[in-house]
Amino acid sequence: MFERYVIQKDEDLNQIAKKFNTSPNNILDINNIYYSDQLRAGMEIIVPQNMQEYFTVYTINQGY
């Protein structure tokens, strides 16, 4: 599950990765980009969907 994302002015790869709960390297790999300095404001990239926005995650502990 992926979505398109347009890089905003003054936004860096680490900020984008944090926003989508993924790693910077994962974003680079998905987009076939080798160096983060190739990213520019206004560029459209593909990112994993932020699952926290779409799903509620429950942790079930043993014995409950």
C-alpha positions, 0 to 999 in steps of 0.5 A: 500500500503506497501513496504519492507524496509531494516534497514540501519546501525545507523538508528533508528525507528524515522528516518525510520518513518519520511522517510515514513511519518508515526509514529514509532508506525505504523511501529511497529504495521504493523510488529507485533513488540512490542519494537523498540529495537527489530529492527536491521540493515539489518532487513527487515520490511514492511513500508507504501509507501511514498505517496509523492513519488507517488502522487502529492497532491493538496489542493482545497480551497473553492471559487477557 
